[in-house]
Amino acid sequence: MDDESCGDGLSPNDIRRFLTRIAAIAVSSTEADDDGADGASATLAVETITALEELKAAGAGAQAVLTNKVADTIRRGRRDAGRPAARWNTGIATQIGLARKDSPHRGTTHLGLARALTADMPHTLGQLRCGDLSEWRATILVRETACLTADDRRIVDERLCADPTVLTGKGDSTVAAMAARLAAELDAAAVARRKARAARHRRVTVRPAPDFMGHLGALLPMDRAVCVWATLRRDADTLIATGDADGRTRDQIMADLLVERTIGLAHPLSPPVAVQVVISDQSLLGGSDIPAEVPGYGPIPAAAARQWIHDAVDSDTAVTLRKLYARPTDGHLTAVESVARCLPTGLARLIDLRDRTCRTPWCDAPIRHHDHITPHENGGPTTADNGLGLCAACNLAKQGDGWATTRTDDTEGTDVHTVEFRTPTGHTYRSRPPAQPLPLRRVS
């Protein structure tokens, strides 16, 4: 059976022989290191890593097509044999899970992904099979569009994946936000229904971790989850600033505060923190369905944001309105300049709202550092145009030898804040900030 091909002249044994060749890459790389690898070999190694990642994605695309074929064949055979319709799908997901050395639950996920890609999302499947999109990002697109009709799902597929450059350089959270934003625009009612159903699944879970540790998780409505996290972080920063951290990191303090407050040993240090909502004037005042953005979370339906703001105004919660000035054409935030080296609070907030997450391509980590694209010591100004939001790890990495960041002209001529990252191996990657909710266009 292994010697038979799957209709295209490629048999499982052919693939396994190729796998043997790939496994030899690690051996040859080790030998090269022993001989003293130079910059050229490092460049080749980086390109090989990229090619292998593309091969993994293409393999996942082939698995999706074959998974759907297996399911259709089994269902058709049971139907032709006169089995009850309720039993046509029995055990198929388990077979897929076993074939992929996964659990039956994961098999169900793989089967659902295959069905969605082959039936409703041909462009996503095409990018996966070409190696341009990872299996996980394809899964994110399927997950975020699950509440839509087949026709609306195809629209999202067309807008995000017909052109491979749309998702180039986007991290997992950004891909999820883009899909969620489109879903909210196409069918806000479906997204609202999904949100209402999701709230019923709120829960607290615990699972073991190595070294006698445990993972405590809480699935909560987004506004409450953000408030809990932001309050813990704010109070941890307060303890660090006042010298009461006792050598603990921010994460350690947040974990300790969670335990202390849950079992009643401590109280908040100050009033609850603010949760920001970035919403266009159309969505806030004009009834538009353009999704709002919650920094650190992502897009939420406009109706949900309006209800959230309405409930806050009607309660004792303090509500403030801050204007953000943006270009009407593309929502790019207006620059703010400063002569200081350290970015002042207002400018840092502007960069946080513009970039949302770390600007390194494919990194969605929270912004921890506000960096100068052109270093300050090289004459780089302290401006929004020369500012960049990065996570701590990426900011430290770009300080290494051979790294460079450059503010570059956008290829589309839209003057969006485009930054080029150049790695020590000579590879370049471009990053653009996510789009903002567009302001109301006034017709004179």
NUDOFI-879929 format. One record per residue (C-alpha): residue in three letters; z, x negated, y. Coordinates in nm, 3 decimals. Layout:
N
{'ALA'; {Z; X; Y}}
...
end
This chain:
444
{'MET'; {0.000; 0.000; 0.000}}
{'ASP'; {0.080; -0.290; 0.234}}
{'ASP'; {-0.275; -0.421; 0.202}}
{'GLU'; {-0.426; -0.098; 0.336}}
{'SER'; {-0.510; -0.076; 0.705}}
{'CYS'; {-0.423; 0.211; 0.937}}
{'GLY'; {-0.782; 0.296; 1.018}}
{'ASP'; {-0.856; 0.002; 1.248}}
{'GLY'; {-0.884; -0.289; 1.003}}
{'LEU'; {-0.528; -0.415; 1.070}}
{'SER'; {-0.288; -0.391; 0.777}}
{'PRO'; {0.093; -0.433; 0.775}}
{'ASN'; {0.045; -0.769; 0.603}}
{'ASP'; {-0.187; -0.880; 0.884}}
{'ILE'; {0.086; -0.796; 1.135}}
{'ARG'; {0.349; -0.979; 0.929}}
{'ARG'; {0.130; -1.289; 0.908}}
{'PHE'; {0.096; -1.278; 1.286}}
{'LEU'; {0.474; -1.237; 1.307}}
{'THR'; {0.510; -1.562; 1.115}}
{'ARG'; {0.297; -1.737; 1.375}}
{'ILE'; {0.512; -1.596; 1.655}}
{'ALA'; {0.828; -1.711; 1.479}}
{'ALA'; {0.686; -2.063; 1.480}}
{'ILE'; {0.684; -2.062; 1.862}}
{'ALA'; {1.059; -2.127; 1.872}}
{'VAL'; {1.021; -2.427; 1.640}}
{'SER'; {0.737; -2.579; 1.840}}
{'SER'; {0.926; -2.521; 2.167}}
{'THR'; {1.230; -2.704; 2.030}}
{'GLU'; {1.017; -2.997; 1.925}}
{'ALA'; {0.859; -3.008; 2.271}}
{'ASP'; {1.204; -3.020; 2.428}}
{'ASP'; {1.295; -3.314; 2.208}}
{'ASP'; {0.987; -3.496; 2.331}}
{'GLY'; {1.082; -3.431; 2.693}}
{'ALA'; {0.928; -3.116; 2.841}}
{'ASP'; {0.779; -3.143; 3.189}}
{'GLY'; {0.700; -2.884; 3.454}}
{'ALA'; {0.367; -2.797; 3.292}}
{'SER'; {0.534; -2.707; 2.962}}
{'ALA'; {0.791; -2.494; 3.146}}
{'THR'; {0.509; -2.308; 3.317}}
{'LEU'; {0.338; -2.249; 2.983}}
{'ALA'; {0.667; -2.130; 2.833}}
{'VAL'; {0.715; -1.873; 3.113}}
{'GLU'; {0.361; -1.744; 3.062}}
{'THR'; {0.425; -1.720; 2.687}}
{'ILE'; {0.741; -1.518; 2.751}}
{'THR'; {0.539; -1.277; 2.965}}
{'ALA'; {0.271; -1.249; 2.697}}
{'LEU'; {0.534; -1.178; 2.430}}
{'GLU'; {0.687; -0.907; 2.648}}
{'GLU'; {0.344; -0.748; 2.680}}
{'LEU'; {0.304; -0.774; 2.303}}
{'LYS'; {0.637; -0.595; 2.251}}
{'ALA'; {0.526; -0.312; 2.479}}
{'ALA'; {0.188; -0.284; 2.308}}
{'GLY'; {0.367; -0.273; 1.974}}
{'ALA'; {0.587; 0.010; 2.100}}
{'GLY'; {0.275; 0.198; 2.213}}
{'ALA'; {0.120; 0.159; 1.869}}
{'GLN'; {0.446; 0.277; 1.711}}
{'ALA'; {0.442; 0.589; 1.930}}
{'VAL'; {0.087; 0.678; 1.820}}
{'LEU'; {0.169; 0.614; 1.454}}
{'THR'; {0.498; 0.805; 1.480}}
{'ASN'; {0.316; 1.111; 1.607}}
{'LYS'; {0.056; 1.069; 1.332}}
{'VAL'; {0.327; 1.053; 1.064}}
{'ALA'; {0.498; 1.365; 1.201}}
{'ASP'; {0.172; 1.561; 1.222}}
{'THR'; {0.070; 1.458; 0.870}}
{'ILE'; {0.403; 1.557; 0.718}}
{'ARG'; {0.416; 1.887; 0.905}}
{'ARG'; {0.058; 1.969; 0.808}}
{'GLY'; {0.127; 1.888; 0.442}}
{'ARG'; {0.432; 2.114; 0.434}}
{'ARG'; {0.247; 2.393; 0.608}}
{'ASP'; {-0.043; 2.373; 0.363}}
{'ALA'; {0.205; 2.373; 0.075}}
{'GLY'; {0.346; 2.703; 0.195}}
{'ARG'; {0.684; 2.572; 0.309}}
{'PRO'; {0.878; 2.785; 0.562}}
{'ALA'; {0.807; 2.686; 0.922}}
{'ALA'; {1.177; 2.614; 0.976}}
{'ARG'; {1.150; 2.325; 0.727}}
{'TRP'; {0.833; 2.159; 0.854}}
{'ASN'; {1.026; 1.906; 1.068}}
{'THR'; {1.320; 1.844; 0.832}}
{'GLY'; {1.392; 1.476; 0.780}}
{'ILE'; {1.099; 1.342; 0.982}}
{'ALA'; {1.320; 1.185; 1.249}}
{'THR'; {1.531; 1.021; 0.978}}
{'GLN'; {1.220; 0.866; 0.825}}
{'ILE'; {1.116; 0.729; 1.164}}
{'GLY'; {1.464; 0.589; 1.217}}
{'LEU'; {1.462; 0.416; 0.880}}
{'ALA'; {1.115; 0.274; 0.939}}
{'ARG'; {1.239; 0.123; 1.267}}
{'LYS'; {1.573; 0.012; 1.118}}
{'ASP'; {1.749; 0.260; 1.344}}
{'SER'; {1.988; 0.553; 1.301}}
{'PRO'; {1.859; 0.909; 1.252}}
{'HIS'; {1.974; 0.985; 1.606}}
{'ARG'; {1.758; 0.704; 1.741}}
{'GLY'; {1.481; 0.826; 1.514}}
{'THR'; {1.497; 1.161; 1.693}}
{'THR'; {1.464; 0.980; 2.025}}
{'HIS'; {1.164; 0.780; 1.901}}
{'LEU'; {0.998; 1.097; 1.771}}
{'GLY'; {1.055; 1.287; 2.095}}
{'LEU'; {0.916; 0.995; 2.294}}
{'ALA'; {0.606; 0.981; 2.075}}
{'ARG'; {0.541; 1.353; 2.109}}
{'ALA'; {0.577; 1.351; 2.486}}
{'LEU'; {0.357; 1.044; 2.535}}
{'THR'; {0.074; 1.157; 2.309}}
{'ALA'; {0.074; 1.520; 2.424}}
{'ASP'; {0.155; 1.512; 2.796}}
{'MET'; {0.156; 1.156; 2.934}}
{'PRO'; {-0.166; 0.973; 2.841}}
{'HIS'; {-0.151; 0.730; 3.134}}
{'THR'; {0.205; 0.625; 3.047}}
{'LEU'; {0.099; 0.577; 2.687}}
{'GLY'; {-0.204; 0.379; 2.801}}
{'GLN'; {0.011; 0.141; 3.008}}
{'LEU'; {0.248; 0.102; 2.714}}
{'ARG'; {-0.035; 0.018; 2.475}}
{'CYS'; {-0.181; -0.233; 2.722}}
{'GLY'; {0.155; -0.405; 2.763}}
{'ASP'; {0.194; -0.315; 3.131}}
{'LEU'; {0.496; -0.086; 3.080}}
{'SER'; {0.801; -0.146; 2.860}}
{'GLU'; {0.912; 0.107; 2.600}}
{'TRP'; {1.239; 0.164; 2.785}}
{'ARG'; {1.064; 0.244; 3.113}}
{'ALA'; {0.831; 0.481; 2.928}}
{'THR'; {1.143; 0.645; 2.785}}
{'ILE'; {1.286; 0.681; 3.136}}
{'LEU'; {0.970; 0.858; 3.255}}
{'VAL'; {0.983; 1.097; 2.960}}
{'ARG'; {1.353; 1.164; 3.013}}
{'GLU'; {1.327; 1.234; 3.386}}
{'THR'; {1.037; 1.479; 3.335}}
{'ALA'; {1.182; 1.661; 3.034}}
{'CYS'; {1.263; 1.972; 3.241}}
{'LEU'; {0.905; 2.012; 3.369}}
{'THR'; {0.620; 2.210; 3.227}}
{'ALA'; {0.344; 2.022; 3.048}}
{'ASP'; {0.114; 2.058; 3.349}}
{'ASP'; {0.373; 1.924; 3.595}}
{'ARG'; {0.456; 1.642; 3.358}}
{'ARG'; {0.090; 1.540; 3.356}}
{'ILE'; {0.095; 1.532; 3.737}}
{'VAL'; {0.389; 1.290; 3.734}}
{'ASP'; {0.209; 1.085; 3.471}}
{'GLU'; {-0.104; 1.075; 3.686}}
{'ARG'; {0.076; 0.976; 4.006}}
{'LEU'; {0.297; 0.707; 3.858}}
{'CYS'; {0.093; 0.557; 3.576}}
{'ALA'; {-0.278; 0.614; 3.642}}
{'ASP'; {-0.266; 0.306; 3.866}}
{'PRO'; {-0.078; 0.019; 3.691}}
{'THR'; {0.024; -0.132; 4.026}}
{'VAL'; {0.243; 0.167; 4.124}}
{'LEU'; {0.529; 0.059; 3.897}}
{'THR'; {0.468; -0.316; 3.912}}
{'GLY'; {0.790; -0.495; 4.005}}
{'LYS'; {1.000; -0.177; 3.985}}
{'GLY'; {1.332; -0.189; 3.800}}
{'ASP'; {1.469; 0.075; 3.565}}
{'SER'; {1.669; 0.264; 3.829}}
{'THR'; {1.373; 0.264; 4.069}}
{'VAL'; {1.140; 0.400; 3.801}}
{'ALA'; {1.392; 0.673; 3.720}}
{'ALA'; {1.431; 0.759; 4.090}}
{'MET'; {1.056; 0.782; 4.145}}
{'ALA'; {1.013; 1.014; 3.848}}
{'ALA'; {1.314; 1.225; 3.946}}
{'ARG'; {1.187; 1.255; 4.302}}
{'LEU'; {0.847; 1.379; 4.187}}
{'ALA'; {1.009; 1.620; 3.942}}
{'ALA'; {1.221; 1.767; 4.223}}
{'GLU'; {0.912; 1.808; 4.443}}
{'LEU'; {0.706; 1.976; 4.170}}
{'ASP'; {0.969; 2.214; 4.033}}
{'ALA'; {1.295; 2.211; 4.227}}
{'ALA'; {1.419; 2.519; 4.042}}
{'ALA'; {1.381; 2.351; 3.703}}
{'VAL'; {1.567; 2.044; 3.825}}
{'ALA'; {1.844; 2.265; 3.966}}
{'ARG'; {1.876; 2.447; 3.634}}
{'ARG'; {1.893; 2.115; 3.454}}
{'LYS'; {2.163; 1.999; 3.695}}
{'ALA'; {2.367; 2.316; 3.635}}
{'ARG'; {2.342; 2.272; 3.257}}
{'ALA'; {2.436; 1.905; 3.283}}
{'ALA'; {2.764; 1.983; 3.461}}
{'ARG'; {2.879; 2.169; 3.150}}
{'HIS'; {2.866; 1.843; 2.955}}
{'ARG'; {3.124; 1.660; 3.170}}
{'ARG'; {3.367; 1.470; 2.953}}
{'VAL'; {3.573; 1.154; 2.909}}
{'THR'; {3.502; 0.926; 2.613}}
{'VAL'; {3.641; 0.606; 2.469}}
{'ARG'; {3.484; 0.360; 2.227}}
{'PRO'; {3.593; 0.022; 2.095}}
{'ALA'; {3.481; -0.308; 2.244}}
{'PRO'; {3.520; -0.664; 2.113}}
{'ASP'; {3.843; -0.862; 2.159}}
{'PHE'; {4.077; -0.563; 2.148}}
{'MET'; {3.917; -0.401; 2.451}}
{'GLY'; {3.782; -0.050; 2.493}}
{'HIS'; {3.514; 0.128; 2.697}}
{'LEU'; {3.651; 0.433; 2.884}}
{'GLY'; {3.370; 0.647; 3.019}}
{'ALA'; {3.358; 0.964; 3.227}}
{'LEU'; {3.049; 1.183; 3.255}}
{'LEU'; {3.097; 1.368; 3.583}}
{'PRO'; {2.893; 1.552; 3.845}}
{'MET'; {2.728; 1.288; 4.061}}
{'ASP'; {2.925; 1.355; 4.382}}
{'ARG'; {3.259; 1.325; 4.206}}
{'ALA'; {3.157; 1.016; 4.012}}
{'VAL'; {3.040; 0.840; 4.330}}
{'CYS'; {3.361; 0.936; 4.513}}
{'VAL'; {3.582; 0.801; 4.233}}
{'TRP'; {3.390; 0.473; 4.210}}
{'ALA'; {3.365; 0.425; 4.588}}
{'THR'; {3.738; 0.495; 4.637}}
{'LEU'; {3.835; 0.241; 4.372}}
{'ARG'; {3.604; -0.021; 4.521}}
{'ARG'; {3.722; 0.038; 4.876}}
{'ASP'; {4.087; 0.005; 4.778}}
{'ALA'; {4.013; -0.305; 4.570}}
{'ASP'; {3.845; -0.463; 4.873}}
{'THR'; {4.151; -0.373; 5.081}}
{'LEU'; {4.383; -0.551; 4.838}}
{'ILE'; {4.159; -0.858; 4.840}}
{'ALA'; {4.141; -0.863; 5.220}}
{'THR'; {4.520; -0.833; 5.259}}
{'GLY'; {4.589; -1.109; 5.006}}
{'ASP'; {4.746; -0.877; 4.749}}
{'ALA'; {4.487; -0.933; 4.476}}
{'ASP'; {4.711; -1.180; 4.283}}
{'GLY'; {4.408; -1.377; 4.174}}
{'ARG'; {4.226; -1.075; 4.032}}
{'THR'; {3.856; -1.006; 4.085}}
{'ARG'; {3.731; -0.685; 4.242}}
{'ASP'; {3.632; -0.546; 3.901}}
{'GLN'; {3.973; -0.627; 3.754}}
{'ILE'; {4.151; -0.460; 4.045}}
{'MET'; {3.933; -0.148; 4.015}}
{'ALA'; {4.014; -0.125; 3.644}}
{'ASP'; {4.387; -0.166; 3.715}}
{'LEU'; {4.381; 0.096; 3.990}}
{'LEU'; {4.206; 0.341; 3.758}}
{'VAL'; {4.477; 0.303; 3.497}}
{'GLU'; {4.763; 0.317; 3.749}}
{'ARG'; {4.636; 0.630; 3.919}}
{'THR'; {4.543; 0.807; 3.598}}
{'ILE'; {4.891; 0.774; 3.453}}
{'GLY'; {5.060; 0.834; 3.790}}
{'LEU'; {5.187; 0.487; 3.882}}
{'ALA'; {5.004; 0.449; 4.212}}
{'HIS'; {4.850; 0.645; 4.498}}
{'PRO'; {4.535; 0.586; 4.709}}
{'LEU'; {4.577; 0.331; 4.986}}
{'SER'; {4.394; 0.538; 5.246}}
{'PRO'; {4.193; 0.861; 5.288}}
{'PRO'; {3.889; 0.920; 5.064}}
{'VAL'; {3.576; 0.720; 5.143}}
{'ALA'; {3.248; 0.857; 5.273}}
{'VAL'; {2.958; 0.932; 5.041}}
{'GLN'; {2.626; 0.887; 5.220}}
{'VAL'; {2.331; 1.123; 5.181}}
{'VAL'; {1.994; 1.018; 5.327}}
{'ILE'; {1.796; 1.336; 5.388}}
{'SER'; {1.495; 1.412; 5.607}}
{'ASP'; {1.524; 1.662; 5.886}}
{'GLN'; {1.273; 1.882; 5.703}}
{'SER'; {1.499; 1.905; 5.400}}
{'LEU'; {1.821; 1.946; 5.598}}
{'LEU'; {1.704; 2.199; 5.857}}
{'GLY'; {1.362; 2.323; 5.757}}
{'GLY'; {1.407; 2.425; 5.394}}
{'SER'; {1.177; 2.153; 5.259}}
{'ASP'; {1.202; 2.044; 4.893}}
{'ILE'; {1.167; 1.671; 4.972}}
{'PRO'; {1.451; 1.514; 4.767}}
{'ALA'; {1.745; 1.348; 4.939}}
{'GLU'; {1.880; 1.003; 4.845}}
{'VAL'; {2.236; 0.902; 4.763}}
{'PRO'; {2.266; 0.522; 4.805}}
{'GLY'; {2.386; 0.371; 4.479}}
{'TYR'; {2.277; 0.677; 4.278}}
{'GLY'; {1.922; 0.783; 4.357}}
{'PRO'; {1.734; 1.104; 4.444}}
{'ILE'; {1.889; 1.448; 4.425}}
{'PRO'; {1.716; 1.785; 4.483}}
{'ALA'; {1.706; 1.892; 4.847}}
{'ALA'; {1.871; 2.224; 4.763}}
{'ALA'; {2.159; 2.045; 4.592}}
{'ALA'; {2.206; 1.815; 4.893}}
{'ARG'; {2.205; 2.109; 5.135}}
{'GLN'; {2.461; 2.294; 4.920}}
{'TRP'; {2.674; 1.981; 4.897}}
{'ILE'; {2.670; 1.935; 5.276}}
{'HIS'; {2.732; 2.308; 5.331}}
{'ASP'; {3.036; 2.305; 5.101}}
{'ALA'; {3.173; 1.996; 5.276}}
{'VAL'; {3.135; 2.156; 5.620}}
{'ASP'; {3.311; 2.473; 5.503}}
{'SER'; {3.602; 2.275; 5.357}}
{'ASP'; {3.846; 2.036; 5.521}}
{'THR'; {3.616; 1.739; 5.447}}
{'ALA'; {3.514; 1.535; 5.751}}
{'VAL'; {3.136; 1.544; 5.790}}
{'THR'; {2.941; 1.321; 6.028}}
{'LEU'; {2.569; 1.298; 6.105}}
{'ARG'; {2.407; 0.961; 6.169}}
{'LYS'; {2.045; 0.938; 6.286}}
{'LEU'; {1.805; 0.698; 6.116}}
{'TYR'; {1.483; 0.632; 6.302}}
{'ALA'; {1.178; 0.586; 6.081}}
{'ARG'; {0.802; 0.571; 6.123}}
{'PRO'; {0.658; 0.920; 6.062}}
{'THR'; {0.370; 0.777; 5.856}}
{'ASP'; {0.562; 0.610; 5.574}}
{'GLY'; {0.936; 0.648; 5.642}}
{'HIS'; {0.988; 0.274; 5.699}}
{'LEU'; {1.318; 0.232; 5.885}}
{'THR'; {1.308; 0.090; 6.238}}
{'ALA'; {1.423; -0.271; 6.265}}
{'VAL'; {1.751; -0.369; 6.429}}
{'GLU'; {1.792; -0.721; 6.567}}
{'SER'; {2.092; -0.946; 6.615}}
{'VAL'; {2.151; -1.306; 6.723}}
{'ALA'; {2.442; -1.363; 6.485}}
{'ARG'; {2.403; -1.554; 6.157}}
{'CYS'; {2.610; -1.308; 5.955}}
{'LEU'; {2.447; -0.968; 5.949}}
{'PRO'; {2.664; -0.725; 6.146}}
{'THR'; {2.785; -0.404; 5.987}}
{'GLY'; {2.515; -0.183; 6.137}}
{'LEU'; {2.233; -0.415; 6.034}}
{'ALA'; {2.378; -0.461; 5.686}}
{'ARG'; {2.399; -0.083; 5.650}}
{'LEU'; {2.034; -0.052; 5.755}}
{'ILE'; {1.931; -0.305; 5.490}}
{'ASP'; {2.139; -0.122; 5.229}}
{'LEU'; {1.967; 0.205; 5.312}}
{'ARG'; {1.621; 0.047; 5.318}}
{'ASP'; {1.646; -0.162; 5.000}}
{'ARG'; {1.898; 0.054; 4.805}}
{'THR'; {1.925; -0.200; 4.523}}
{'CYS'; {1.862; -0.572; 4.478}}
{'ARG'; {1.510; -0.652; 4.595}}
{'THR'; {1.431; -0.900; 4.318}}
{'PRO'; {1.150; -0.740; 4.111}}
{'TRP'; {1.284; -0.554; 3.805}}
{'CYS'; {1.646; -0.593; 3.917}}
{'ASP'; {1.831; -0.272; 4.003}}
{'ALA'; {2.177; -0.423; 4.048}}
{'PRO'; {2.382; -0.308; 4.349}}
{'ILE'; {2.340; -0.505; 4.671}}
{'ARG'; {2.622; -0.755; 4.714}}
{'HIS'; {2.469; -1.009; 4.956}}
{'HIS'; {2.262; -0.968; 5.271}}
{'ASP'; {2.037; -1.273; 5.272}}
{'HIS'; {1.793; -1.434; 5.515}}
{'ILE'; {1.438; -1.447; 5.374}}
{'THR'; {1.364; -1.750; 5.590}}
{'PRO'; {1.697; -1.939; 5.579}}
{'HIS'; {1.902; -1.944; 5.898}}
{'GLU'; {1.913; -2.323; 5.893}}
{'ASN'; {1.531; -2.324; 5.896}}
{'GLY'; {1.518; -2.105; 6.205}}
{'GLY'; {1.514; -1.768; 6.033}}
{'PRO'; {1.636; -1.491; 6.266}}
{'THR'; {1.910; -1.242; 6.181}}
{'THR'; {1.694; -0.931; 6.181}}
{'ALA'; {1.618; -0.644; 5.950}}
{'ASP'; {1.266; -0.786; 5.907}}
{'ASN'; {1.408; -1.120; 5.790}}
{'GLY'; {1.697; -0.959; 5.602}}
{'LEU'; {1.704; -0.890; 5.230}}
{'GLY'; {1.946; -0.706; 5.005}}
{'LEU'; {2.026; -0.899; 4.686}}
{'CYS'; {2.281; -0.887; 4.409}}
{'ALA'; {2.511; -1.188; 4.380}}
{'ALA'; {2.333; -1.333; 4.078}}
{'CYS'; {1.986; -1.316; 4.236}}
{'ASN'; {2.107; -1.461; 4.564}}
{'LEU'; {2.263; -1.755; 4.379}}
{'ALA'; {1.949; -1.801; 4.169}}
{'LYS'; {1.720; -1.824; 4.472}}
{'GLN'; {1.933; -2.106; 4.612}}
{'GLY'; {1.822; -2.327; 4.321}}
{'ASP'; {1.558; -2.597; 4.341}}
{'GLY'; {1.202; -2.471; 4.348}}
{'TRP'; {1.280; -2.112; 4.453}}
{'ALA'; {1.132; -1.967; 4.771}}
{'THR'; {1.112; -1.628; 4.939}}
{'THR'; {0.855; -1.543; 5.203}}
{'ARG'; {0.800; -1.239; 5.422}}
{'THR'; {0.433; -1.168; 5.361}}
{'ASP'; {0.168; -0.928; 5.486}}
{'ASP'; {0.133; -0.619; 5.273}}
{'THR'; {-0.193; -0.606; 5.079}}
{'GLU'; {-0.239; -0.241; 5.175}}
{'GLY'; {-0.200; -0.313; 5.546}}
{'THR'; {0.089; -0.067; 5.586}}
{'ASP'; {0.331; -0.323; 5.734}}
{'VAL'; {0.597; -0.234; 5.478}}
{'HIS'; {0.873; -0.492; 5.427}}
{'THR'; {0.697; -0.696; 5.157}}
{'VAL'; {0.867; -1.009; 5.022}}
{'GLU'; {0.713; -1.269; 4.791}}
{'PHE'; {0.938; -1.450; 4.541}}
{'ARG'; {0.814; -1.786; 4.411}}
{'THR'; {0.988; -1.930; 4.103}}
{'PRO'; {1.025; -2.299; 4.011}}
{'THR'; {0.741; -2.262; 3.758}}
{'GLY'; {0.502; -2.156; 4.032}}
{'HIS'; {0.485; -1.785; 3.944}}
{'THR'; {0.493; -1.537; 4.230}}
{'TYR'; {0.622; -1.179; 4.237}}
{'ARG'; {0.612; -0.927; 4.521}}
{'SER'; {0.874; -0.675; 4.618}}
{'ARG'; {0.850; -0.372; 4.846}}
{'PRO'; {1.137; -0.138; 4.941}}
{'PRO'; {1.134; 0.217; 4.802}}
{'ALA'; {0.996; 0.494; 5.021}}
{'GLN'; {1.236; 0.690; 5.240}}
{'PRO'; {1.234; 1.068; 5.287}}
{'LEU'; {0.969; 1.125; 5.553}}
{'PRO'; {1.085; 1.270; 5.888}}
{'LEU'; {0.951; 1.593; 6.028}}
{'ARG'; {0.605; 1.545; 6.181}}
{'ARG'; {0.576; 1.718; 6.513}}
{'VAL'; {0.241; 1.868; 6.613}}
{'SER'; {0.178; 1.861; 6.986}}
end
